[in-house]
């Protein structure tokens, strides 16, 4: 993969995270970078006034800066903007930010030098990853504060991850015989203008969401097996006359998961007319969430392959001061995806509840000795609490805007908050699905000797390798955590 030349997918970025040597700069990319750097230098040597190259920033855009002050201007920009607070984001998110930033800068419209870009690539390869705090961006000129922290180590400042530990940058640079860099004209601005904090959260969220969407389908199928629900709502004919891509895909997957099930055969001659919505409407609800995933994926990959700097340097004679750094284009789909992820948990909790009711041959609370034993009563409380927490996280951050920069930045996206909330909801969803999986597996115990479909039986075996059938009350909180770990490790078969 070639930075600045190839079109990256979000999967490409995740692969580069694992193997930084997968992406390089070739001659074409280097030529783009050097040409842009030369254009900026020619602007500096001219008498023209160009924002961020020989002027101050934000409301100080009308303040001219002399040629011999440009280096100090860029240094001051970085240190003054590194004002993020809160816990550090995950190291992987910082790596994604760096990869996305290198890819954008390498397109050759930002004026950032080859030396700086190569240093960032070297840091990725040597696993010298900047520490970035989670709060402080309003997603307006992009992610100013987080990106300032991301590039502090280029100047020998801030902190970096050294393995799983955090160390002062200079200590680590000295170990690798690296000197801090001095920034040239516009380089500071090019480094901190952009949406890479928002984008990193979108990419990491897409990776988690993609698996959880598949897992939610399989989990629903396991619950339907345990409930002895009907597979008829998943027939192809029903979804061809309301042909949303997401619902068509989920319906086909549900039929695949339930194919060959003896539990489905037992339902054929029963008196039940139809199942509750949380069973019957899985294609429509899960499908809507899949549509949101596809929308976010499309938006994120467009952003990943875009230039989000300002100003954009087209040539030595033309630069455009615009708004490509504005996070709104990512904030809206992230808020949509957050709601979509929360809905997977919402409907999962309803299926969990149905399995506890004691209907259609299942014992109340999924235990044969209730009263003395609480059985699975309380895990559903945890599920309900997480579902409600997710609902509170669904308020769209992009609906808010607080003017900054003395009114120069008078509409902001708050997309960084959208990205963080999206990942919080996905984290809660893991635990919600772990509860449903635990209940569904217990329900299947009461359907024996009937066999499930092959894929559900395989997943039942995977779950039982960590969590035994519940006979009498025990520390089932540990069981929930064990199932959540299986989810995080992608142990369940979902395709």
C-alpha positions in Angstrom: 0.0 0.0 0.0 1.3 3.4 -0.9 0.6 6.5 1.2 -1.0 9.3 -0.6 -1.5 7.3 -3.9 -3.6 4.2 -3.2 -7.2 4.4 -2.1 -7.3 2.9 1.5 -10.2 1.1 3.0 -10.8 1.0 6.8 -9.6 -2.6 6.8 -6.3 -1.4 5.1 -5.7 1.0 8.0 -6.3 -1.7 10.6 -3.8 -3.9 8.7 -1.2 -1.2 8.7 -1.8 -0.9 12.5 -0.8 -4.5 12.9 2.0 -4.4 10.3 3.3 -0.8 9.8 5.7 -1.9 7.0 2.7 -2.7 4.8 2.5 1.0 3.8 5.3 3.0 2.2 6.0 6.1 0.2 6.9 5.6 -3.4 8.5 8.0 -5.8 5.1 9.4 -7.0 4.1 10.1 -3.4 7.4 11.7 -2.6 7.2 13.9 -5.7 3.8 15.1 -4.6 5.0 16.0 -1.1 8.2 17.8 -2.4 6.2 19.8 -4.9 3.8 21.0 -2.2 6.6 21.8 0.1 8.3 23.9 -2.7 5.0 25.7 -3.4 4.8 26.8 0.3 8.4 28.0 0.3 7.7 30.1 -2.8 4.7 31.7 -1.1 6.9 32.5 2.0 9.4 34.2 -0.3 6.7 36.3 -2.1 4.9 39.3 -0.7 1.4 37.6 -0.8 -0.5 37.2 2.4 -1.7 33.6 2.8 -3.5 32.3 5.9 -1.4 30.1 8.2 1.8 30.5 6.2 2.6 34.1 6.9 -0.3 35.1 9.1 -1.6 34.2 12.6 -4.3 31.7 13.1 -8.1 31.9 13.7 -9.1 35.4 14.8 -5.4 36.4 14.3 -5.6 35.7 10.6 -5.1 39.4 9.8 -1.8 39.6 11.7 1.2 39.3 9.2 4.2 37.2 10.3 7.6 37.9 8.9 9.6 35.2 7.1 12.1 34.8 9.9 9.3 34.2 12.4 7.6 31.4 10.5 9.4 28.6 12.3 8.5 30.0 15.7 5.0 30.5 14.5 4.6 26.8 13.8 6.2 25.7 17.1 4.0 28.1 19.1 0.9 26.7 17.2 1.6 23.2 18.3 2.4 23.9 22.0 -0.5 26.3 22.4 -3.0 23.9 21.0 -1.9 20.8 23.0 -4.6 21.4 25.7 -6.5 18.1 25.7 -7.7 16.6 28.9 -9.0 13.2 30.2 -7.6 9.8 29.9 -5.3 8.8 27.0 -7.1 7.2 24.1 -6.1 3.6 23.3 -2.7 3.2 21.7 -4.4 1.7 18.6 -6.5 4.8 18.1 -3.3 7.0 18.2 -1.8 4.7 15.6 -4.9 5.0 13.4 -4.7 8.8 13.7 -1.0 8.7 12.6 -1.7 6.5 9.6 -4.7 8.6 8.5 -2.7 11.8 8.9 0.3 10.5 6.9 -2.0 9.3 4.1 -3.7 12.7 3.9 -0.5 14.7 4.0 1.1 12.5 1.4 -1.4 13.6 -1.2 0.6 16.8 -1.6 -1.7 19.7 -0.9 -0.5 20.5 2.6 3.0 21.7 2.3 4.3 19.4 5.0 7.9 18.3 4.4 9.0 14.9 3.4 11.3 14.8 6.5 8.3 15.3 8.8 6.1 12.7 7.0 9.0 10.1 7.0 9.5 10.7 10.7 5.9 9.9 11.4 6.2 6.7 9.3 9.4 5.8 11.2 7.6 6.3 14.5 4.9 3.9 13.4 7.5 1.3 12.4 9.4 1.6 15.7 6.2 1.6 17.7 6.8 5.1 19.1 3.2 6.1 19.4 2.1 9.5 20.8 -0.2 9.7 23.8 -3.3 11.6 23.0 -5.9 12.7 25.6 -9.6 11.8 24.9 -11.2 15.2 25.4 -10.8 18.7 24.0 -11.8 18.7 20.4 -15.0 20.4 19.1 -14.4 19.0 15.6 -14.3 22.4 13.9 -10.8 23.1 12.5 -10.8 19.4 12.7 -9.4 17.9 15.9 -6.9 20.7 16.9 -6.1 19.6 20.4 -5.8 15.9 19.9 -3.7 16.4 16.7 -1.5 18.8 18.6 -0.8 16.1 21.1 -0.2 13.6 18.3 2.6 15.7 16.8 4.2 17.0 20.0 6.7 14.1 19.9 8.0 15.4 16.5 9.3 18.3 18.5 10.6 16.2 21.3 7.7 17.1 23.6 4.8 15.3 25.2 4.6 11.6 25.9 4.6 8.4 23.9 3.6 4.8 24.4 6.6 2.5 24.9 5.0 -0.9 24.7 2.1 -0.7 27.1 3.8 1.9 29.2 3.8 5.7 28.9 7.2 7.5 28.8 8.5 11.0 28.2 9.2 11.5 24.5 12.8 12.7 24.8 13.8 9.5 26.7 12.4 7.3 24.0 13.8 9.4 21.1 17.3 9.2 22.7 17.0 5.4 22.9 16.4 5.4 19.2 19.1 8.0 18.4 16.5 10.4 17.0 16.6 14.2 17.3 13.5 16.5 17.6 12.5 18.2 14.3 12.1 21.9 13.6 9.0 22.7 11.7 9.0 24.8 8.5 6.3 27.2 7.1 2.7 25.9 7.4 3.8 22.5 8.8 2.3 23.0 12.2 -1.0 24.0 10.7 -0.9 21.1 8.2 -0.3 18.7 11.1 -3.1 19.8 13.4 -5.8 20.7 10.8 -7.8 17.6 10.0 -10.4 15.1 11.3 -8.1 12.2 12.2 -9.3 11.9 15.8 -12.9 11.6 14.6 -11.9 9.3 11.8 -9.8 7.0 14.1 -12.9 6.5 16.3 -15.0 5.8 13.2 -12.5 3.3 11.9 -12.1 1.5 15.2 -15.9 1.6 15.7 -16.5 0.1 12.2 -14.2 -2.8 13.0 -16.2 -3.6 16.2 -19.6 -2.9 14.7 -19.0 -5.1 11.7 -18.4 -8.2 13.9 -21.2 -7.3 16.4 -23.7 -7.0 13.6 -22.9 -10.5 12.5 -22.8 -11.8 16.1 -26.2 -10.2 16.8 -27.8 -12.2 14.0 -26.3 -15.4 15.2 -27.3 -14.6 18.8 -30.9 -13.9 17.7 -31.0 -17.2 15.9 -29.8 -19.0 19.0 -32.5 -17.3 21.0 -35.1 -18.3 18.4 -33.9 -21.9 18.6 -34.3 -21.8 22.4 -37.7 -20.1 22.2 -38.8 -22.5 19.4 -39.8 -19.5 17.4 -40.7 -19.5 13.7 -38.3 -19.1 10.7 -41.1 -18.0 8.3 -40.6 -14.3 8.9 -37.2 -14.7 7.3 -38.4 -16.1 3.9 -36.9 -14.5 0.9 -40.3 -13.6 -0.6 -41.2 -11.3 2.3 -38.1 -9.2 1.9 -38.1 -9.0 -1.9 -41.2 -6.8 -1.7 -39.6 -4.4 0.8 -36.0 -4.7 -0.6 -33.8 -2.8 1.9 -30.3 -4.2 1.5 -29.8 -4.6 5.3 -33.0 -6.5 5.9 -32.5 -8.8 2.9 -29.0 -9.7 4.1 -30.2 -10.4 7.7 -33.1 -12.5 6.5 -30.9 -14.6 4.4 -28.4 -15.0 7.3 -31.2 -16.0 9.7 -32.4 -18.8 7.3 -28.8 -20.0 7.1 -28.4 -20.1 10.9 -31.6 -22.0 11.3 -31.3 -24.4 8.4 -31.7 -28.0 9.5 -32.9 -27.2 13.0 -35.1 -29.8 14.8 -36.4 -27.0 16.9 -37.8 -25.3 13.8 -39.5 -28.5 12.8 -41.2 -28.8 16.2 -42.8 -25.4 15.6 -44.5 -26.3 12.4 -47.7 -27.8 13.9 -47.9 -25.7 17.0 -50.8 -23.3 17.7 -48.7 -20.1 17.9 -49.6 -17.7 15.1 -46.6 -15.4 15.3 -43.7 -14.5 17.6 -43.1 -11.2 19.4 -41.4 -8.4 17.4 -37.9 -9.0 18.9 -37.9 -12.4 17.2 -40.1 -11.8 14.2 -38.6 -8.4 13.2 -34.9 -9.3 13.4 -34.4 -8.6 9.7 -36.0 -5.2 9.8 -34.3 -4.0 13.0 -30.9 -5.6 12.5 -31.1 -4.7 8.9 -31.6 -1.0 9.7 -28.5 -1.1 11.8 -26.6 -2.7 8.9 -27.7 0.1 6.6 -26.3 2.6 9.1 -23.0 0.6 9.2 -22.8 0.8 5.4 -23.4 4.5 5.4 -20.7 5.2 8.0 -18.3 2.9 6.2 -18.8 4.9 2.9 -18.4 8.2 4.7 -15.3 7.1 6.7 -13.5 5.8 3.6 -14.2 8.9 1.7 -12.8 10.9 4.6 -9.8 8.6 4.9 -8.8 9.3 1.3 -9.4 13.0 1.5 -7.4 16.1 2.2 -8.7 17.8 5.4 -6.1 20.5 5.8 -6.4 24.2 5.5 -5.4 26.2 3.5 -5.1 23.8 0.6 -2.0 24.6 -1.5 -2.8 24.0 -5.2 0.3 25.7 -6.5 2.8 28.5 -5.7 0.2 31.0 -7.1 -3.0 29.5 -5.7 -4.0 28.4 -2.2 -7.6 28.1 -0.9 -8.7 28.8 2.6 -11.8 26.7 3.0 -13.5 24.3 5.4 -12.3 20.8 4.5 -11.3 20.3 8.2 -14.9 20.6 9.4 -16.1 17.5 11.1 -19.8 17.6 10.3 -19.5 15.2 7.4 -18.3 12.5 9.9 -20.3 13.7 13.0 -23.7 13.0 11.5 -23.1 9.4 10.3 -21.3 8.6 13.6 -24.4 9.8 15.5 -26.6 7.7 13.2 -24.3 4.6 13.7 -24.4 5.1 17.5 -28.2 4.9 17.4 -28.0 1.9 15.2 -25.6 0.1 17.5 -27.8 0.9 20.5 -30.8 -0.6 18.8 -29.0 -3.9 18.5 -28.7 -3.9 22.3 -32.3 -2.8 22.8 -33.8 -5.6 20.8 -31.4 -8.1 22.3 -32.5 -7.3 25.8 -36.1 -7.9 24.7 -35.2 -11.4 23.5 -33.4 -12.1 26.7 -36.6 -11.1 28.6 -38.7 -13.4 26.5 -36.5 -16.4 27.4 -37.1 -15.7 31.1 -40.9 -15.7 31.1 -41.4 -19.4 31.4 -43.4 -19.9 28.2 -43.5 -22.7 25.6 -41.7 -25.3 27.6 -39.0 -23.1 29.2 -38.9 -22.8 33.0 -39.3 -19.4 34.6 -35.9 -17.6 34.9 -34.4 -20.6 33.0 -34.0 -22.6 36.2 -36.0 -25.7 37.3 -35.6 -24.8 41.0 -36.6 -21.1 41.1 -37.4 -19.7 44.5 -34.5 -21.2 46.3 -32.5 -20.1 43.2 -32.8 -16.8 41.4 -31.6 -18.3 38.2 -31.1 -15.8 35.5 -33.3 -13.1 37.0 -30.5 -10.5 37.7 -28.3 -10.6 34.5 -31.3 -9.1 32.7 -31.1 -6.2 35.1 -27.5 -5.6 34.0 -28.7 -5.8 30.4 -31.5 -3.3 31.0 -29.1 -0.9 32.7 -26.7 -1.1 29.8 -29.5 -0.6 27.3 -30.6 2.5 29.1 -27.1 3.8 29.4 -26.8 3.4 25.6 -30.0 5.3 25.1 -28.6 8.3 27.1 -25.5 8.1 24.8 -27.7 8.4 21.7 -28.3 12.2 22.0 -26.6 13.4 18.8 -23.5 15.4 19.7 -23.7 16.9 16.2 -26.9 18.6 17.2 -24.9 21.0 19.4 -22.5 23.8 18.4 -20.7 26.3 20.6 -18.8 29.1 18.9 -15.0 29.2 19.4 -12.0 31.2 18.3 -13.7 34.5 19.2 -16.5 33.7 16.7 -14.2 32.9 13.8 -15.2 29.2 14.3 -18.9 30.0 14.9 -20.3 26.5 13.9 -18.6 23.4 15.1 -19.4 19.7 14.7 -18.6 18.1 18.1 -17.8 15.0 16.0 -15.1 13.9 18.4 -17.8 13.4 21.0 -19.8 11.5 18.4 -16.9 9.1 17.8 -16.2 8.5 21.5 -19.9 7.8 22.2 -20.1 5.4 19.3 -17.4 3.3 20.8 -18.9 3.4 24.3 -22.2 2.1 23.0 -20.3 -0.7 21.1 -18.5 -1.6 24.4 -21.8 -1.9 26.2 -23.3 -3.9 23.3 -20.7 -6.6 23.9 -22.0 -7.2 27.4 -25.7 -7.0 26.4 -25.1 -9.7 23.8 -23.2 -11.8 26.3 -26.3 -11.9 28.5 -28.5 -13.0 25.6 -26.0 -15.7 24.6 -25.9 -17.0 28.1 -29.7 -17.1 28.3 -30.1 -18.7 24.8 -27.6 -21.5 25.6 -29.4 -22.2 28.9 -32.7 -22.3 27.0 -31.3 -24.9 24.5 -30.6 -27.2 27.4 -34.3 -27.6 27.9 -34.9 -28.4 24.2 -32.8 -31.6 24.3 -32.6 -34.1 22.7 -33.7 -31.9 19.8 -30.7 -30.6 17.8 -30.1 -27.1 16.6 -28.7 -26.2 13.2 -25.0 -27.1 12.7 -23.7 -23.6 13.2 -25.8 -23.0 16.3 -24.6 -26.3 17.8 -21.0 -25.2 17.1 -21.5 -21.9 18.8 -23.2 -23.6 21.7 -20.1 -25.8 22.1 -17.8 -22.8 22.0 -19.9 -21.1 24.8 -20.0 -24.2 26.9 -16.3 -24.5 26.7 -16.2 -21.6 29.1 -19.6 -21.6 30.8 -21.4 -24.6 32.1 -25.1 -25.1 32.3 -26.6 -23.4 35.4 -28.0 -26.0 37.8 -28.0 -23.9 41.1 -27.1 -20.3 41.7 -23.4 -19.5 41.3 -21.3 -16.5 40.5 -22.9 -16.0 37.0 -21.3 -12.6 36.7 -18.1 -14.4 36.0 -19.9 -16.4 33.3 -21.0 -13.1 31.6 -17.5 -11.8 31.6 -16.2 -15.1 30.1 -18.7 -14.9 27.3 -17.9 -11.2 26.7 -14.2 -12.3 26.4 -15.2 -14.8 23.8 -16.9 -12.0 21.9 -13.9 -9.7 22.1 -11.6 -12.5 20.9 -14.0 -13.2 18.0 -14.4 -16.8 19.0 -18.0 -17.2 17.9 -18.7 -18.4 14.3 -20.9 -15.7 12.7 -20.8 -16.5 9.0 
